[in-house]
Amino acid sequence: MHAMVLRKPGASLSSEILADPEPGPGEIRVRVSACGVCRTDLHLCDGELSDIRYPIIPGHEIVGHVDLIGPGVTTHRPGERVGIPWLGHTCGHCGFCTHGMENLCDEPAFTGYTRNGGYATLAIADARYAFPLEGLEDDIATAPLLCAGLIGWRSLVMAGDAQRLGIYGFGAAGHIVAQVARWQGRQIYAFTREHDRAAQDLAHELGATWAGGSEQRPDVALDAAIIYAPAGELVPAALRAVRKGGRVVCAGIHMSDIPSFPYSLLWGERHLVSVANLTRQDGLDFLRIAREVRIHTHTTPYPLSDANHVLARLKRGDILGAAVLVPDV
């Protein structure tokens, strides 16, 4: 198979031909049709995540077709189209797994981080963590739903019933969540880089009530805010923007250090919470909602061999919506 491989922190991905992987018990092999590019992939490549085991193949927004089934798998069949998300395995027996919080499992595996991912023509997945994709037929459009959409959905649920919702960082997750939130009847306030007119225009196209730079504030107090950008300085900015009793949700797996801020920003029973990973139920719930909402993902496809170029563009903030890698073989 062809794969883009990370062999050390901060290095460029190397284009390699590797032996085709074989699925073990409970696993399936998937021929990759598309793999979304997530900011977490950038954190991985920059060595900003802990416990990375090299070499590793990034990518955790995978769409493809099952082409081989391992021993004991009865839930999937060859030719079935599936999506593979970030959470790739849980132990099933720790206190979190047995209490409906498998996203906090003590012994997890993560696609494209602790197990090889989708920047390749083939990928191995735990069959329990591969979602059927009936009704979501476009591979490129569907790929970002497998992380940007799923984490976006979990963060939206965590924001509660907020009617005036702020979104800090209007990229892949932000533009997906905005569509769901508008479908639910909420008002969207989009916060972008100061002069990112393209992202602000996209926010308005998707029905945002207001769009502006992240240091600006709309004329009304927000009920809740979700932060997708990995910038710790946005936490006090979001706390300033929400009303008393409001909630700020930090949705990224990695964020720069949060600067000190006066207690008055938190006082008034404001809540500051984080989102960690997702559960399989999140996936089932969101993919059903995605079909109902008819989410339109703003995507740009690139050949798999262009992965380094795409990651560089993402780092510069040059990607509008979501980038998706497609095997160029």
GIBELNOR-V374665 format. One record per pair of residues at least 4 apart in sequence whose ideal C-beta (glycine too) atoms are under 6 Angstrom apart, sorted by the first residue. I is the first residue (numbers start at 1). J is the second residue. Records with the same first field share a line. If there is no record, write none. Layout:
# GIBELNOR-V374665
I=J + J
This chain:
# GIBELNOR-V374665
1=18 + 20 + 120 + 121 + 122
2=121 + 329
3=16 + 18 + 57 + 120
4=13 + 15 + 119 + 307
5=14 + 16 + 55 + 57
6=13 + 45 + 56
7=11 + 54 + 55
8=54
9=47
10=47
12=308
13=307 + 308
15=305
20=122
21=124
23=27 + 28 + 29 + 68 + 70 + 124
24=70
25=70 + 71 + 72
26=72 + 127
27=70 + 124 + 126
28=66 + 69 + 76 + 125 + 127
29=67 + 68 + 124
30=64 + 66 + 123 + 125
31=64 + 65 + 67
32=62 + 64 + 118 + 121 + 123 + 327
33=63 + 64 + 139
34=63 + 139 + 140 + 143 + 324 + 326
35=59 + 61 + 62 + 118 + 325
36=61 + 143 + 144 + 322 + 324
37=41 + 310 + 323
38=61 + 147
40=253
41=58
42=311 + 314 + 315
43=48 + 49 + 254
44=49 + 58 + 113
48=254
57=116 + 117 + 119 + 120
58=112 + 117 + 119
59=112 + 117 + 118 + 119
60=86 + 111 + 112 + 117 + 147
61=143 + 144 + 146 + 147
62=84 + 118 + 123
63=83 + 139 + 142 + 143
65=79 + 81
66=76 + 78 + 80
69=73
73=127
75=127
76=80 + 127
81=133
82=130
83=131 + 133 + 146
84=111 + 125 + 130
85=146 + 150
86=110 + 111 + 147
87=277 + 278
88=109 + 110 + 111 + 115 + 126 + 129
89=109 + 126
90=97 + 102 + 105 + 108
91=97 + 105 + 107
92=97
94=105 + 106
96=101 + 104 + 105
97=102 + 105
102=279
103=276 + 277 + 278 + 279
109=114 + 115
110=114
111=117
112=117
118=123
119=307
121=327
125=130
131=283
135=291
136=142
138=142
140=299 + 301 + 324
141=297 + 299
143=324
144=148 + 172 + 297 + 322
145=149 + 290
147=151
148=152 + 172 + 173 + 176
149=176 + 286
150=278 + 282 + 283 + 286
151=251
152=173 + 176 + 177
153=286
154=275 + 278 + 282
155=226 + 249 + 251 + 275
156=177
158=249
159=224 + 226 + 249
162=223 + 224
163=186 + 223
164=187 + 222 + 223
165=181 + 186 + 188 + 224
166=189 + 222 + 225 + 241
167=174 + 190 + 226
168=191 + 214 + 227 + 229 + 234 + 238
169=174 + 228 + 229
170=174 + 190 + 192 + 199 + 203
172=322
173=177 + 228
174=228
175=298 + 321
176=295
177=181
178=188 + 206
179=206 + 293 + 295
180=293
181=186 + 188
182=207
183=293
187=209
188=208
189=210 + 218
190=203 + 208 + 211
191=214
192=196 + 199 + 200
194=213
197=201
198=320
200=211
203=208 + 211
204=208 + 211
210=218
212=216
214=234
217=241
221=243
222=241 + 242
223=246
224=246 + 247
225=238 + 241 + 242 + 248
226=249 + 251
227=234 + 238 + 250
228=251
229=234
230=252 + 254 + 255
231=256
232=255 + 256 + 257 + 258
233=259
234=238
235=258
236=261 + 265
238=248
239=248 + 265 + 270
242=246
244=268
245=269
246=270
247=271
248=272
249=273
250=274
251=275
261=265
263=267
266=270
278=282
282=286
289=293
290=295
297=322
298=321
299=321 + 322 + 324
300=323
301=324 + 326
302=306 + 310 + 325
303=328
304=325 + 327 + 328
305=328
306=310
307=325
310=323
313=318 + 319
314=319
319=323
